[in-house]
């Protein structure tokens, strides 16, 4: 189980970003202890979050075959 700090380091983001992901319900976590407890993130929850964030881009060579015109630079 990872702390917020460890999770932030793994994702290369701030601890505030990790807390925002948790508060938005986008990153599963566990609260352990009494009262508010401490927040811990499992390796599986981190992996699931990264999988959900993955963006698949089309290959540049094939993009014009799908109805996209190639980008051309403007001449001013």
PDB file with one MODEL, atoms N, CA, C and O in Angstrom:
MODEL        1
ATOM      1  N   UNK A   1       0.850  -1.177   0.000  1.00  0.00           N
ATOM      2  CA  UNK A   1       0.000   0.000   0.000  1.00  0.00           C
ATOM      3  C   UNK A   1       0.897   1.243   0.000  1.00  0.00           C
ATOM      4  O   UNK A   1       1.905   1.309   0.705  1.00  0.00           O
ATOM      5  N   UNK A   2       0.502   2.205  -0.800  1.00  0.00           N
ATOM      6  CA  UNK A   2       1.289   3.422  -0.976  1.00  0.00           C
ATOM      7  C   UNK A   2       0.672   4.598  -0.225  1.00  0.00           C
ATOM      8  O   UNK A   2      -0.549   4.689  -0.093  1.00  0.00           O
ATOM      9  N   UNK A   3       1.511   5.484   0.257  1.00  0.00           N
ATOM     10  CA  UNK A   3       1.033   6.730   0.844  1.00  0.00           C
ATOM     11  C   UNK A   3       0.725   7.709  -0.280  1.00  0.00           C
ATOM     12  O   UNK A   3       1.018   7.439  -1.445  1.00  0.00           O
ATOM     13  N   UNK A   4       0.141   8.829   0.065  1.00  0.00           N
ATOM     14  CA  UNK A   4      -0.127   9.857  -0.940  1.00  0.00           C
ATOM     15  C   UNK A   4       1.191  10.356  -1.527  1.00  0.00           C
ATOM     16  O   UNK A   4       1.296  10.560  -2.736  1.00  0.00           O
ATOM     17  N   UNK A   5       2.186  10.549  -0.679  1.00  0.00           N
ATOM     18  CA  UNK A   5       3.494  11.024  -1.147  1.00  0.00           C
ATOM     19  C   UNK A   5       4.130  10.035  -2.125  1.00  0.00           C
ATOM     20  O   UNK A   5       4.646  10.434  -3.169  1.00  0.00           O
ATOM     21  N   UNK A   6       4.092   8.750  -1.785  1.00  0.00           N
ATOM     22  CA  UNK A   6       4.664   7.726  -2.669  1.00  0.00           C
ATOM     23  C   UNK A   6       3.918   7.654  -3.996  1.00  0.00           C
ATOM     24  O   UNK A   6       4.524   7.494  -5.055  1.00  0.00           O
ATOM     25  N   UNK A   7       2.596   7.774  -3.924  1.00  0.00           N
ATOM     26  CA  UNK A   7       1.787   7.751  -5.149  1.00  0.00           C
ATOM     27  C   UNK A   7       2.107   8.951  -6.029  1.00  0.00           C
ATOM     28  O   UNK A   7       2.217   8.821  -7.248  1.00  0.00           O
ATOM     29  N   UNK A   8       2.256  10.117  -5.412  1.00  0.00           N
ATOM     30  CA  UNK A   8       2.596  11.330  -6.161  1.00  0.00           C
ATOM     31  C   UNK A   8       3.945  11.172  -6.859  1.00  0.00           C
ATOM     32  O   UNK A   8       4.104  11.577  -8.010  1.00  0.00           O
ATOM     33  N   UNK A   9       4.899  10.591  -6.170  1.00  0.00           N
ATOM     34  CA  UNK A   9       6.220  10.378  -6.780  1.00  0.00           C
ATOM     35  C   UNK A   9       6.134   9.408  -7.946  1.00  0.00           C
ATOM     36  O   UNK A   9       6.781   9.610  -8.974  1.00  0.00           O
ATOM     37  N   UNK A  10       5.337   8.354  -7.793  1.00  0.00           N
ATOM     38  CA  UNK A  10       5.177   7.372  -8.878  1.00  0.00           C
ATOM     39  C   UNK A  10       4.557   7.997 -10.122  1.00  0.00           C
ATOM     40  O   UNK A  10       4.951   7.690 -11.248  1.00  0.00           O
ATOM     41  N   UNK A  11       3.573   8.885  -9.901  1.00  0.00           N
ATOM     42  CA  UNK A  11       2.879   9.526 -11.015  1.00  0.00           C
ATOM     43  C   UNK A  11       3.586  10.787 -11.498  1.00  0.00           C
ATOM     44  O   UNK A  11       3.221  11.353 -12.529  1.00  0.00           O
ATOM     45  N   UNK A  12       4.598  11.226 -10.753  1.00  0.00           N
ATOM     46  CA  UNK A  12       5.322  12.463 -11.060  1.00  0.00           C
ATOM     47  C   UNK A  12       4.372  13.663 -11.063  1.00  0.00           C
ATOM     48  O   UNK A  12       4.392  14.497 -11.969  1.00  0.00           O
ATOM     49  N   UNK A  13       3.542  13.720 -10.024  1.00  0.00           N
ATOM     50  CA  UNK A  13       2.607  14.824  -9.825  1.00  0.00           C
ATOM     51  C   UNK A  13       2.713  15.277  -8.370  1.00  0.00           C
ATOM     52  O   UNK A  13       3.426  14.665  -7.575  1.00  0.00           O
ATOM     53  N   UNK A  14       2.011  16.336  -8.032  1.00  0.00           N
ATOM     54  CA  UNK A  14       2.031  16.828  -6.655  1.00  0.00           C
ATOM     55  C   UNK A  14       1.117  15.983  -5.767  1.00  0.00           C
ATOM     56  O   UNK A  14       0.238  15.267  -6.247  1.00  0.00           O
ATOM     57  N   UNK A  15       1.352  16.091  -4.469  1.00  0.00           N
ATOM     58  CA  UNK A  15       0.482  15.408  -3.516  1.00  0.00           C
ATOM     59  C   UNK A  15      -0.935  15.971  -3.596  1.00  0.00           C
ATOM     60  O   UNK A  15      -1.896  15.226  -3.404  1.00  0.00           O
ATOM     61  N   UNK A  16      -1.088  17.261  -3.875  1.00  0.00           N
ATOM     62  CA  UNK A  16      -2.397  17.897  -4.019  1.00  0.00           C
ATOM     63  C   UNK A  16      -3.151  17.256  -5.185  1.00  0.00           C
ATOM     64  O   UNK A  16      -4.360  17.044  -5.093  1.00  0.00           O
ATOM     65  N   UNK A  17      -2.455  16.946  -6.276  1.00  0.00           N
ATOM     66  CA  UNK A  17      -3.101  16.303  -7.426  1.00  0.00           C
ATOM     67  C   UNK A  17      -3.637  14.936  -7.036  1.00  0.00           C
ATOM     68  O   UNK A  17      -4.743  14.569  -7.432  1.00  0.00           O
ATOM     69  N   UNK A  18      -2.870  14.181  -6.269  1.00  0.00           N
ATOM     70  CA  UNK A  18      -3.328  12.864  -5.816  1.00  0.00           C
ATOM     71  C   UNK A  18      -4.564  13.022  -4.937  1.00  0.00           C
ATOM     72  O   UNK A  18      -5.527  12.269  -5.081  1.00  0.00           O
ATOM     73  N   UNK A  19      -4.544  13.990  -4.032  1.00  0.00           N
ATOM     74  CA  UNK A  19      -5.709  14.223  -3.167  1.00  0.00           C
ATOM     75  C   UNK A  19      -6.932  14.634  -4.007  1.00  0.00           C
ATOM     76  O   UNK A  19      -8.053  14.212  -3.723  1.00  0.00           O
ATOM     77  N   UNK A  20      -6.711  15.447  -5.025  1.00  0.00           N
ATOM     78  CA  UNK A  20      -7.821  15.853  -5.902  1.00  0.00           C
ATOM     79  C   UNK A  20      -8.390  14.656  -6.652  1.00  0.00           C
ATOM     80  O   UNK A  20      -9.606  14.554  -6.817  1.00  0.00           O
ATOM     81  N   UNK A  21      -7.525  13.745  -7.109  1.00  0.00           N
ATOM     82  CA  UNK A  21      -7.996  12.531  -7.789  1.00  0.00           C
ATOM     83  C   UNK A  21      -8.840  11.677  -6.846  1.00  0.00           C
ATOM     84  O   UNK A  21      -9.861  11.117  -7.243  1.00  0.00           O
ATOM     85  N   UNK A  22      -8.402  11.588  -5.605  1.00  0.00           N
ATOM     86  CA  UNK A  22      -9.151  10.821  -4.597  1.00  0.00           C
ATOM     87  C   UNK A  22     -10.498  11.478  -4.334  1.00  0.00           C
ATOM     88  O   UNK A  22     -11.529  10.806  -4.328  1.00  0.00           O
ATOM     89  N   UNK A  23     -10.492  12.797  -4.115  1.00  0.00           N
ATOM     90  CA  UNK A  23     -11.743  13.516  -3.816  1.00  0.00           C
ATOM     91  C   UNK A  23     -12.720  13.478  -4.985  1.00  0.00           C
ATOM     92  O   UNK A  23     -13.933  13.513  -4.780  1.00  0.00           O
ATOM     93  N   UNK A  24     -12.200  13.408  -6.211  1.00  0.00           N
ATOM     94  CA  UNK A  24     -13.062  13.349  -7.391  1.00  0.00           C
ATOM     95  C   UNK A  24     -13.557  11.932  -7.668  1.00  0.00           C
ATOM     96  O   UNK A  24     -14.368  11.724  -8.571  1.00  0.00           O
ATOM     97  N   UNK A  25     -13.074  10.958  -6.899  1.00  0.00           N
ATOM     98  CA  UNK A  25     -13.501   9.572  -7.099  1.00  0.00           C
ATOM     99  C   UNK A  25     -12.802   8.894  -8.256  1.00  0.00           C
ATOM    100  O   UNK A  25     -13.258   7.852  -8.729  1.00  0.00           O
ATOM    101  N   UNK A  26     -11.706   9.462  -8.720  1.00  0.00           N
ATOM    102  CA  UNK A  26     -10.992   8.891  -9.865  1.00  0.00           C
ATOM    103  C   UNK A  26      -9.867   7.950  -9.457  1.00  0.00           C
ATOM    104  O   UNK A  26      -9.339   7.219 -10.295  1.00  0.00           O
ATOM    105  N   UNK A  27      -9.490   7.960  -8.174  1.00  0.00           N
ATOM    106  CA  UNK A  27      -8.432   7.087  -7.670  1.00  0.00           C
ATOM    107  C   UNK A  27      -8.951   6.399  -6.410  1.00  0.00           C
ATOM    108  O   UNK A  27      -9.211   7.050  -5.398  1.00  0.00           O
ATOM    109  N   UNK A  28      -9.098   5.085  -6.483  1.00  0.00           N
ATOM    110  CA  UNK A  28      -9.583   4.315  -5.336  1.00  0.00           C
ATOM    111  C   UNK A  28      -8.548   4.330  -4.227  1.00  0.00           C
ATOM    112  O   UNK A  28      -7.345   4.374  -4.485  1.00  0.00           O
ATOM    113  N   UNK A  29      -9.022   4.293  -2.992  1.00  0.00           N
ATOM    114  CA  UNK A  29      -8.116   4.340  -1.856  1.00  0.00           C
ATOM    115  C   UNK A  29      -8.754   3.661  -0.650  1.00  0.00           C
ATOM    116  O   UNK A  29      -9.930   3.299  -0.674  1.00  0.00           O
ATOM    117  N   UNK A  30      -7.968   3.498   0.391  1.00  0.00           N
ATOM    118  CA  UNK A  30      -8.433   2.927   1.648  1.00  0.00           C
ATOM    119  C   UNK A  30      -8.136   3.925   2.752  1.00  0.00           C
ATOM    120  O   UNK A  30      -7.100   4.589   2.739  1.00  0.00           O
ATOM    121  N   UNK A  31      -9.045   4.027   3.704  1.00  0.00           N
ATOM    122  CA  UNK A  31      -8.789   4.815   4.918  1.00  0.00           C
ATOM    123  C   UNK A  31      -8.587   3.806   6.042  1.00  0.00           C
ATOM    124  O   UNK A  31      -9.467   2.998   6.337  1.00  0.00           O
ATOM    125  N   UNK A  32      -7.423   3.867   6.657  1.00  0.00           N
ATOM    126  CA  UNK A  32      -7.062   2.903   7.687  1.00  0.00           C
ATOM    127  C   UNK A  32      -6.892   3.639   9.008  1.00  0.00           C
ATOM    128  O   UNK A  32      -6.209   4.662   9.071  1.00  0.00           O
ATOM    129  N   UNK A  33      -7.512   3.120  10.061  1.00  0.00           N
ATOM    130  CA  UNK A  33      -7.377   3.709  11.385  1.00  0.00           C
ATOM    131  C   UNK A  33      -8.692   4.272  11.878  1.00  0.00           C
ATOM    132  O   UNK A  33      -9.737   4.109  11.249  1.00  0.00           O
ATOM    133  N   UNK A  34      -8.616   4.935  13.016  1.00  0.00           N
ATOM    134  CA  UNK A  34      -9.804   5.531  13.626  1.00  0.00           C
ATOM    135  C   UNK A  34      -9.909   6.995  13.231  1.00  0.00           C
ATOM    136  O   UNK A  34      -8.932   7.614  12.811  1.00  0.00           O
ATOM    137  N   UNK A  35     -11.122   7.542  13.375  1.00  0.00           N
ATOM    138  CA  UNK A  35     -11.321   8.929  12.968  1.00  0.00           C
ATOM    139  C   UNK A  35     -11.214   9.038  11.455  1.00  0.00           C
ATOM    140  O   UNK A  35     -11.793   8.234  10.725  1.00  0.00           O
ATOM    141  N   UNK A  36     -10.488  10.013  10.999  1.00  0.00           N
ATOM    142  CA  UNK A  36     -10.290  10.178   9.554  1.00  0.00           C
ATOM    143  C   UNK A  36      -9.373   9.105   8.997  1.00  0.00           C
ATOM    144  O   UNK A  36      -9.463   8.750   7.822  1.00  0.00           O
ATOM    145  N   UNK A  37      -8.484   8.586   9.846  1.00  0.00           N
ATOM    146  CA  UNK A  37      -7.574   7.537   9.410  1.00  0.00           C
ATOM    147  C   UNK A  37      -6.529   8.064   8.435  1.00  0.00           C
ATOM    148  O   UNK A  37      -6.481   9.257   8.135  1.00  0.00           O
ATOM    149  N   UNK A  38      -5.708   7.168   7.956  1.00  0.00           N
ATOM    150  CA  UNK A  38      -4.698   7.532   6.963  1.00  0.00           C
ATOM    151  C   UNK A  38      -5.115   6.958   5.621  1.00  0.00           C
ATOM    152  O   UNK A  38      -5.771   5.918   5.556  1.00  0.00           O
ATOM    153  N   UNK A  39      -4.740   7.630   4.567  1.00  0.00           N
ATOM    154  CA  UNK A  39      -5.095   7.200   3.221  1.00  0.00           C
ATOM    155  C   UNK A  39      -3.976   6.328   2.671  1.00  0.00           C
ATOM    156  O   UNK A  39      -2.798   6.671   2.766  1.00  0.00           O
ATOM    157  N   UNK A  40      -4.361   5.203   2.097  1.00  0.00           N
ATOM    158  CA  UNK A  40      -3.418   4.317   1.434  1.00  0.00           C
ATOM    159  C   UNK A  40      -3.994   3.919   0.083  1.00  0.00           C
ATOM    160  O   UNK A  40      -5.197   3.694  -0.054  1.00  0.00           O
ATOM    161  N   UNK A  41      -3.113   3.836  -0.915  1.00  0.00           N
ATOM    162  CA  UNK A  41      -3.522   3.486  -2.278  1.00  0.00           C
ATOM    163  C   UNK A  41      -2.846   2.165  -2.633  1.00  0.00           C
ATOM    164  O   UNK A  41      -1.631   2.026  -2.487  1.00  0.00           O
ATOM    165  N   UNK A  42      -3.618   1.215  -3.091  1.00  0.00           N
ATOM    166  CA  UNK A  42      -3.052  -0.088  -3.458  1.00  0.00           C
ATOM    167  C   UNK A  42      -2.407   0.002  -4.840  1.00  0.00           C
ATOM    168  O   UNK A  42      -2.736   0.873  -5.646  1.00  0.00           O
ATOM    169  N   UNK A  43      -1.491  -0.911  -5.086  1.00  0.00           N
ATOM    170  CA  UNK A  43      -0.835  -0.996  -6.403  1.00  0.00           C
ATOM    171  C   UNK A  43      -1.882  -1.233  -7.492  1.00  0.00           C
ATOM    172  O   UNK A  43      -1.791  -0.674  -8.585  1.00  0.00           O
ATOM    173  N   UNK A  44      -2.883  -2.074  -7.182  1.00  0.00           N
ATOM    174  CA  UNK A  44      -3.935  -2.355  -8.160  1.00  0.00           C
ATOM    175  C   UNK A  44      -4.745  -1.101  -8.485  1.00  0.00           C
ATOM    176  O   UNK A  44      -5.083  -0.861  -9.644  1.00  0.00           O
ATOM    177  N   UNK A  45      -5.057  -0.295  -7.453  1.00  0.00           N
ATOM    178  CA  UNK A  45      -5.813   0.939  -7.681  1.00  0.00           C
ATOM    179  C   UNK A  45      -5.010   1.901  -8.549  1.00  0.00           C
ATOM    180  O   UNK A  45      -5.568   2.565  -9.422  1.00  0.00           O
ATOM    181  N   UNK A  46      -3.711   1.977  -8.312  1.00  0.00           N
ATOM    182  CA  UNK A  46      -2.857   2.840  -9.122  1.00  0.00           C
ATOM    183  C   UNK A  46      -2.814   2.343 -10.566  1.00  0.00           C
ATOM    184  O   UNK A  46      -2.903   3.140 -11.500  1.00  0.00           O
ATOM    185  N   UNK A  47      -2.680   1.045 -10.748  1.00  0.00           N
ATOM    186  CA  UNK A  47      -2.658   0.460 -12.095  1.00  0.00           C
ATOM    187  C   UNK A  47      -3.995   0.695 -12.811  1.00  0.00           C
ATOM    188  O   UNK A  47      -4.011   1.036 -13.993  1.00  0.00           O
ATOM    189  N   UNK A  48      -5.102   0.515 -12.106  1.00  0.00           N
ATOM    190  CA  UNK A  48      -6.426   0.738 -12.700  1.00  0.00           C
ATOM    191  C   UNK A  48      -6.596   2.195 -13.131  1.00  0.00           C
ATOM    192  O   UNK A  48      -7.141   2.479 -14.197  1.00  0.00           O
ATOM    193  N   UNK A  49      -6.122   3.110 -12.288  1.00  0.00           N
ATOM    194  CA  UNK A  49      -6.225   4.531 -12.627  1.00  0.00           C
ATOM    195  C   UNK A  49      -5.411   4.841 -13.883  1.00  0.00           C
ATOM    196  O   UNK A  49      -5.882   5.548 -14.775  1.00  0.00           O
ATOM    197  N   UNK A  50      -4.201   4.316 -13.950  1.00  0.00           N
ATOM    198  CA  UNK A  50      -3.365   4.569 -15.132  1.00  0.00           C
ATOM    199  C   UNK A  50      -3.990   3.974 -16.387  1.00  0.00           C
ATOM    200  O   UNK A  50      -3.928   4.576 -17.459  1.00  0.00           O
ATOM    201  N   UNK A  51      -4.582   2.809 -16.260  1.00  0.00           N
ATOM    202  CA  UNK A  51      -5.254   2.191 -17.418  1.00  0.00           C
ATOM    203  C   UNK A  51      -6.431   3.037 -17.883  1.00  0.00           C
ATOM    204  O   UNK A  51      -6.668   3.171 -19.083  1.00  0.00           O
ATOM    205  N   UNK A  52      -7.169   3.607 -16.936  1.00  0.00           N
ATOM    206  CA  UNK A  52      -8.327   4.434 -17.282  1.00  0.00           C
ATOM    207  C   UNK A  52      -7.904   5.751 -17.938  1.00  0.00           C
ATOM    208  O   UNK A  52      -8.672   6.345 -18.695  1.00  0.00           O
ATOM    209  N   UNK A  53      -6.695   6.201 -17.649  1.00  0.00           N
ATOM    210  CA  UNK A  53      -6.207   7.472 -18.196  1.00  0.00           C
ATOM    211  C   UNK A  53      -5.522   7.317 -19.546  1.00  0.00           C
ATOM    212  O   UNK A  53      -5.192   8.311 -20.192  1.00  0.00           O
ATOM    213  N   UNK A  54      -5.306   6.083 -19.973  1.00  0.00           N
ATOM    214  CA  UNK A  54      -4.559   5.850 -21.208  1.00  0.00           C
ATOM    215  C   UNK A  54      -5.306   6.413 -22.409  1.00  0.00           C
ATOM    216  O   UNK A  54      -6.515   6.230 -22.551  1.00  0.00           O
ATOM    217  N   UNK A  55      -4.564   7.099 -23.265  1.00  0.00           N
ATOM    218  CA  UNK A  55      -5.120   7.673 -24.488  1.00  0.00           C
ATOM    219  C   UNK A  55      -4.425   7.013 -25.665  1.00  0.00           C
ATOM    220  O   UNK A  55      -3.207   7.110 -25.812  1.00  0.00           O
ATOM    221  N   UNK A  56      -5.198   6.346 -26.495  1.00  0.00           N
ATOM    222  CA  UNK A  56      -4.642   5.716 -27.689  1.00  0.00           C
ATOM    223  C   UNK A  56      -4.738   6.677 -28.852  1.00  0.00           C
ATOM    224  O   UNK A  56      -5.824   7.135 -29.207  1.00  0.00           O
ATOM    225  N   UNK A  57      -3.608   6.977 -29.437  1.00  0.00           N
ATOM    226  CA  UNK A  57      -3.577   7.876 -30.590  1.00  0.00           C
ATOM    227  C   UNK A  57      -3.374   7.065 -31.861  1.00  0.00           C
ATOM    228  O   UNK A  57      -2.639   6.077 -31.849  1.00  0.00           O
ATOM    229  N   UNK A  58      -4.004   7.458 -32.946  1.00  0.00           N
ATOM    230  CA  UNK A  58      -3.776   6.754 -34.214  1.00  0.00           C
ATOM    231  C   UNK A  58      -2.349   7.001 -34.691  1.00  0.00           C
ATOM    232  O   UNK A  58      -1.733   8.017 -34.368  1.00  0.00           O
ATOM    233  N   UNK A  59      -1.850   6.066 -35.451  1.00  0.00           N
ATOM    234  CA  UNK A  59      -0.513   6.235 -36.025  1.00  0.00           C
ATOM    235  C   UNK A  59      -0.525   7.410 -36.986  1.00  0.00           C
ATOM    236  O   UNK A  59      -1.496   7.604 -37.718  1.00  0.00           O
ATOM    237  N   UNK A  60       0.522   8.181 -36.989  1.00  0.00           N
ATOM    238  CA  UNK A  60       0.582   9.369 -37.840  1.00  0.00           C
ATOM    239  C   UNK A  60       0.483   9.000 -39.323  1.00  0.00           C
ATOM    240  O   UNK A  60      -0.152   9.717 -40.096  1.00  0.00           O
ATOM    241  N   UNK A  61       1.098   7.898 -39.722  1.00  0.00           N
ATOM    242  CA  UNK A  61       1.088   7.521 -41.134  1.00  0.00           C
ATOM    243  C   UNK A  61      -0.318   7.207 -41.625  1.00  0.00           C
ATOM    244  O   UNK A  61      -0.650   7.488 -42.776  1.00  0.00           O
ATOM    245  N   UNK A  62      -1.138   6.632 -40.769  1.00  0.00           N
ATOM    246  CA  UNK A  62      -2.466   6.191 -41.180  1.00  0.00           C
ATOM    247  C   UNK A  62      -3.554   7.225 -40.940  1.00  0.00           C
ATOM    248  O   UNK A  62      -4.701   7.008 -41.329  1.00  0.00           O
ATOM    249  N   UNK A  63      -3.219   8.353 -40.302  1.00  0.00           N
ATOM    250  CA  UNK A  63      -4.269   9.304 -39.941  1.00  0.00           C
ATOM    251  C   UNK A  63      -4.954   9.892 -41.170  1.00  0.00           C
ATOM    252  O   UNK A  63      -6.149  10.181 -41.116  1.00  0.00           O
ATOM    253  N   UNK A  64      -4.232  10.079 -42.277  1.00  0.00           N
ATOM    254  CA  UNK A  64      -4.864  10.647 -43.466  1.00  0.00           C
ATOM    255  C   UNK A  64      -5.807   9.646 -44.140  1.00  0.00           C
ATOM    256  O   UNK A  64      -6.667  10.050 -44.923  1.00  0.00           O
ATOM    257  N   UNK A  65      -5.666   8.374 -43.857  1.00  0.00           N
ATOM    258  CA  UNK A  65      -6.549   7.361 -44.433  1.00  0.00           C
ATOM    259  C   UNK A  65      -7.912   7.326 -43.739  1.00  0.00           C
ATOM    260  O   UNK A  65      -8.862   6.750 -44.268  1.00  0.00           O
ATOM    261  N   UNK A  66      -8.008   7.928 -42.581  1.00  0.00           N
ATOM    262  CA  UNK A  66      -9.261   7.898 -41.826  1.00  0.00           C
ATOM    263  C   UNK A  66     -10.043   9.186 -42.010  1.00  0.00           C
ATOM    264  O   UNK A  66     -10.868   9.532 -41.165  1.00  0.00           O
ATOM    265  N   UNK A  67      -9.799   9.898 -43.096  1.00  0.00           N
ATOM    266  CA  UNK A  67     -10.548  11.108 -43.350  1.00  0.00           C
ATOM    267  C   UNK A  67      -9.892  12.364 -42.814  1.00  0.00           C
ATOM    268  O   UNK A  67     -10.442  13.455 -42.963  1.00  0.00           O
ATOM    269  N   UNK A  68      -8.736  12.236 -42.197  1.00  0.00           N
ATOM    270  CA  UNK A  68      -8.025  13.400 -41.686  1.00  0.00           C
ATOM    271  C   UNK A  68      -7.032  13.876 -42.736  1.00  0.00           C
ATOM    272  O   UNK A  68      -6.284  13.091 -43.319  1.00  0.00           O
ATOM    273  N   UNK A  69      -7.050  15.165 -42.955  1.00  0.00           N
ATOM    274  CA  UNK A  69      -6.069  15.712 -43.875  1.00  0.00           C
ATOM    275  C   UNK A  69      -4.769  15.971 -43.116  1.00  0.00           C
ATOM    276  O   UNK A  69      -4.799  16.345 -41.943  1.00  0.00           O
ATOM    277  N   UNK A  70      -3.635  15.776 -43.777  1.00  0.00           N
ATOM    278  CA  UNK A  70      -2.372  16.058 -43.107  1.00  0.00           C
ATOM    279  C   UNK A  70      -2.268  17.547 -42.781  1.00  0.00           C
ATOM    280  O   UNK A  70      -2.789  18.388 -43.513  1.00  0.00           O
ATOM    281  N   UNK A  71      -1.604  17.860 -41.699  1.00  0.00           N
ATOM    282  CA  UNK A  71      -1.427  19.261 -41.288  1.00  0.00           C
ATOM    283  C   UNK A  71      -0.392  19.898 -42.192  1.00  0.00           C
ATOM    284  O   UNK A  71       0.673  19.331 -42.433  1.00  0.00           O
ATOM    285  N   UNK A  72      -0.712  21.074 -42.687  1.00  0.00           N
ATOM    286  CA  UNK A  72       0.224  21.812 -43.527  1.00  0.00           C
ATOM    287  C   UNK A  72       0.562  23.128 -42.852  1.00  0.00           C
ATOM    288  O   UNK A  72      -0.291  23.768 -42.237  1.00  0.00           O
ATOM    289  N   UNK A  73       1.802  23.513 -42.976  1.00  0.00           N
ATOM    290  CA  UNK A  73       2.232  24.778 -42.372  1.00  0.00           C
ATOM    291  C   UNK A  73       1.694  25.944 -43.178  1.00  0.00           C
ATOM    292  O   UNK A  73       1.610  25.892 -44.405  1.00  0.00           O
ATOM    293  N   UNK A  74       1.337  26.979 -42.473  1.00  0.00           N
ATOM    294  CA  UNK A  74       0.834  28.182 -43.126  1.00  0.00           C
ATOM    295  C   UNK A  74       1.991  29.042 -43.610  1.00  0.00           C
ATOM    296  O   UNK A  74       3.005  29.185 -42.926  1.00  0.00           O
ATOM    297  N   UNK A  75       1.828  29.607 -44.789  1.00  0.00           N
ATOM    298  CA  UNK A  75       2.817  30.547 -45.299  1.00  0.00           C
ATOM    299  C   UNK A  75       2.259  31.942 -45.118  1.00  0.00           C
ATOM    300  O   UNK A  75       1.191  32.266 -45.636  1.00  0.00           O
ATOM    301  N   UNK A  76       2.978  32.759 -44.387  1.00  0.00           N
ATOM    302  CA  UNK A  76       2.511  34.110 -44.129  1.00  0.00           C
ATOM    303  C   UNK A  76       3.214  35.098 -45.029  1.00  0.00           C
ATOM    304  O   UNK A  76       2.947  36.298 -44.955  1.00  0.00           O
TER     305      UNK A  76
ENDMDL
END
